[in-house]
Amino acid sequence: MKKNIDYFLSIIYLVYFFLILLVFHPLQIICYELFGQRTHQKLVQVMNFFLLYGTIILGTSLKFINKTILPTDRPIIFVANHQSLFDIIGMIWYLRKNFPVFVSKQELSKGIPSISYNLQKSGAALIDREDGKQAVVEIAKLGKMIEETKFSACIFPEGTRSKTGIMKSFAVGGVAILMKKSPNALIVPVAIENVNKLNPKGYFPLVSMQNLRWTVLSPIERSNKTPEEVVEEARRAIAEIVEK
């Protein structure tokens, strides 16, 4: 019975999801061309509000916990565990005052209405996982951009999502490049819980009645710390929430 409900609600939500992408795609183009990047990003935030809260169709409950006051006058490097595409939707909306921009795989920048256009125009680091030099250049460009604009970078050091919710090891390289190119950036861990349970087998069927949670943790003081120490401190802080 539960599986039948999941199939039915998944169809409704996914139709809704793609309609939102189709509606916002031309709006993004108009907004970016006429009003520029910052206004475009505000429109993207509105789009992600609809994508996120549309999950109520699935009986999903959403919770955002912020354990710190996030500054808006300096860049931030958000370091998070990775469970699903829906991680990003929640972060774009909940962290909207800091204009989050993502490190993303290159493949997502083509062929997906709204999502691909946003990745192309937001300043996201679009990396080729098979080309280490290209990835370094892209992440460095993102670090420089957030330093200049006071936007924020979001990076998932696990690299790929954890379908089980059990955290993988955190790679240091991407965070280290962002720290170097944005010396004024604050490092803030974000713990993401239960989002993997929404789509454990891909994007159909989705699983209804899940409790999704995003928790912004205390910033990490980076003075006199190596990138390795910063990343390990972020990993431990996130693990205390996710793997409690």
C-alpha positions in Angstrom: 0.0 0.0 0.0 2.8 2.4 0.9 4.6 1.7 -2.3 1.5 2.5 -4.3 1.1 5.8 -2.5 4.8 6.6 -3.2 4.3 6.0 -6.9 1.2 8.1 -7.1 2.7 11.0 -5.1 6.0 10.8 -7.0 4.2 11.3 -10.3 2.4 14.3 -9.1 5.5 15.9 -7.6 7.8 15.2 -10.5 5.3 16.7 -12.9 5.2 19.7 -10.6 9.0 19.8 -10.4 9.5 19.9 -14.2 6.8 22.4 -14.7 8.6 24.7 -12.3 11.8 24.2 -14.2 10.1 25.0 -17.5 8.4 28.1 -16.2 11.5 29.6 -14.6 13.9 28.9 -17.5 12.8 31.8 -19.7 12.3 34.0 -16.6 16.0 33.3 -15.7 17.2 34.3 -19.2 15.2 37.6 -19.1 16.3 38.3 -15.5 20.0 37.7 -16.2 20.1 39.6 -19.5 18.2 42.6 -18.2 19.1 42.9 -14.6 22.4 40.9 -14.0 23.7 38.2 -11.9 22.6 39.2 -8.4 18.9 39.7 -9.5 19.1 36.5 -11.4 20.2 34.6 -8.3 17.3 36.0 -6.4 15.0 34.6 -9.0 16.7 31.2 -8.7 16.1 31.4 -4.9 12.4 31.8 -5.5 12.4 28.9 -7.9 14.1 26.7 -5.3 11.5 27.7 -2.7 8.8 26.2 -5.0 10.9 23.1 -5.6 11.6 22.6 -1.9 8.2 23.3 -0.5 6.6 21.3 -3.3 7.9 18.2 -1.5 5.0 18.7 0.9 3.1 16.9 -1.8 5.0 13.9 -0.7 4.2 14.4 2.9 7.7 15.6 3.6 8.5 17.7 6.6 11.3 20.3 6.4 13.5 21.7 9.1 16.3 24.3 9.0 18.4 24.9 12.1 20.9 27.7 12.2 23.3 27.6 15.1 25.2 30.8 14.2 24.7 34.2 12.8 26.0 34.2 9.2 27.6 37.5 8.0 26.5 38.9 4.7 29.5 41.3 4.3 32.1 38.6 3.7 32.2 35.4 1.6 31.5 32.1 3.1 32.7 28.6 2.2 29.9 26.2 3.1 31.2 22.6 3.6 28.5 20.0 3.6 27.9 16.3 3.4 26.2 15.1 0.3 23.1 12.9 0.0 20.9 14.0 -2.9 20.1 16.7 -5.5 17.6 17.9 -2.9 20.6 18.9 -0.6 21.2 21.7 -3.1 17.6 22.9 -3.4 17.4 23.3 0.4 20.8 25.1 0.6 19.9 27.6 -2.1 16.7 28.5 -0.3 17.8 28.4 3.3 21.1 30.1 2.7 19.7 32.6 0.3 21.0 35.7 2.1 24.5 34.5 1.3 24.0 33.8 -2.4 25.3 30.2 -2.4 27.1 29.1 -5.6 28.1 25.4 -6.0 31.0 23.2 -7.1 29.2 20.9 -9.5 29.9 18.2 -12.1 30.1 19.5 -15.6 27.5 17.2 -16.9 24.7 19.1 -15.1 25.4 22.3 -17.1 23.8 20.9 -20.2 20.3 19.8 -21.2 18.3 20.5 -17.9 15.9 23.4 -18.1 16.6 26.1 -15.4 19.2 24.0 -13.6 21.8 24.0 -16.4 21.2 27.7 -17.2 21.7 28.6 -13.5 24.9 26.6 -13.3 26.2 28.4 -16.4 25.4 31.9 -15.2 25.8 31.7 -11.4 29.6 31.4 -11.5 29.5 27.7 -10.4 32.6 25.7 -10.7 31.7 23.1 -13.4 34.3 20.4 -13.0 35.3 17.5 -15.1 36.1 14.6 -12.7 38.5 13.1 -15.2 40.5 16.3 -15.6 42.2 17.4 -12.4 43.8 20.5 -13.9 40.4 21.7 -15.3 38.8 21.2 -11.9 41.5 23.2 -10.1 41.0 26.1 -12.5 37.2 26.1 -12.2 37.3 26.0 -8.4 39.9 28.7 -8.3 37.6 30.9 -10.4 34.8 30.3 -8.0 37.0 31.2 -5.0 38.1 34.5 -6.7 34.4 35.3 -7.6 33.1 34.9 -4.0 36.0 37.0 -2.7 35.0 39.8 -5.1 31.2 39.6 -4.8 30.8 38.4 -1.2 28.7 35.5 -2.5 29.3 32.1 -1.0 30.7 28.8 -2.3 29.1 25.5 -1.4 31.2 22.4 -1.7 30.6 18.7 -1.0 34.1 17.2 -0.1 32.7 13.7 -0.4 32.6 14.2 -4.1 29.6 12.0 -4.7 26.4 11.5 -2.7 26.0 9.0 0.0 22.9 6.9 -0.7 23.1 5.3 2.7 23.6 8.5 4.7 26.9 7.2 6.1 29.5 9.8 5.4 32.4 9.2 3.0 35.8 10.6 3.5 36.3 14.3 2.8 38.8 15.4 0.1 40.8 18.5 1.0 41.7 19.8 -2.5 38.6 21.8 -3.4 38.3 23.4 0.0 42.0 24.3 0.0 41.7 26.0 -3.4 38.7 28.0 -2.2 40.5 29.0 1.0 43.5 30.2 -1.0 41.6 32.2 -3.5 39.2 33.7 -0.9 41.3 34.5 2.1 38.5 36.4 3.8 36.0 33.6 3.5 34.5 32.1 6.7 34.3 28.3 6.8 30.9 27.0 7.9 29.9 23.3 8.1 26.4 22.3 7.1 25.0 18.9 8.2 22.3 17.4 6.0 20.1 14.6 7.3 17.6 12.1 5.8 17.6 13.7 2.4 19.0 10.4 1.0 15.8 8.7 2.2 13.7 10.8 -0.2 15.3 9.3 -3.3 17.3 6.2 -2.4 16.8 4.5 -5.8 17.1 7.5 -8.1 14.4 10.0 -8.8 11.5 7.6 -9.2 9.8 6.6 -7.1 10.4 9.1 -4.4 9.7 8.0 -0.8 7.0 9.9 1.0 6.8 11.0 4.7 10.4 11.8 5.2 11.8 14.3 7.7 14.5 16.4 6.0 16.9 18.5 7.9 19.6 21.1 7.2 21.7 22.3 10.2 24.2 25.2 9.9 27.0 24.6 12.4 29.4 27.0 14.2 32.0 28.6 11.9 35.5 27.3 11.9 38.3 29.7 12.7 40.9 29.2 10.0 43.8 31.2 11.4 46.9 29.1 11.8 45.1 26.0 10.6 46.0 24.1 7.5 43.3 23.2 5.0 43.6 19.6 6.1 42.8 20.6 9.7 39.9 22.8 8.6 38.3 20.0 6.5 38.8 17.4 9.3 37.2 19.8 11.8 34.3 20.3 9.5 33.9 16.6 8.9 33.9 15.8 12.6 31.3 18.6 13.3 29.0 17.3 10.6 29.4 13.6 11.6 28.4 14.5 15.2 25.0 15.4 13.7 24.6 13.0 10.8 26.0 9.9 12.5 24.8 10.5 16.0 
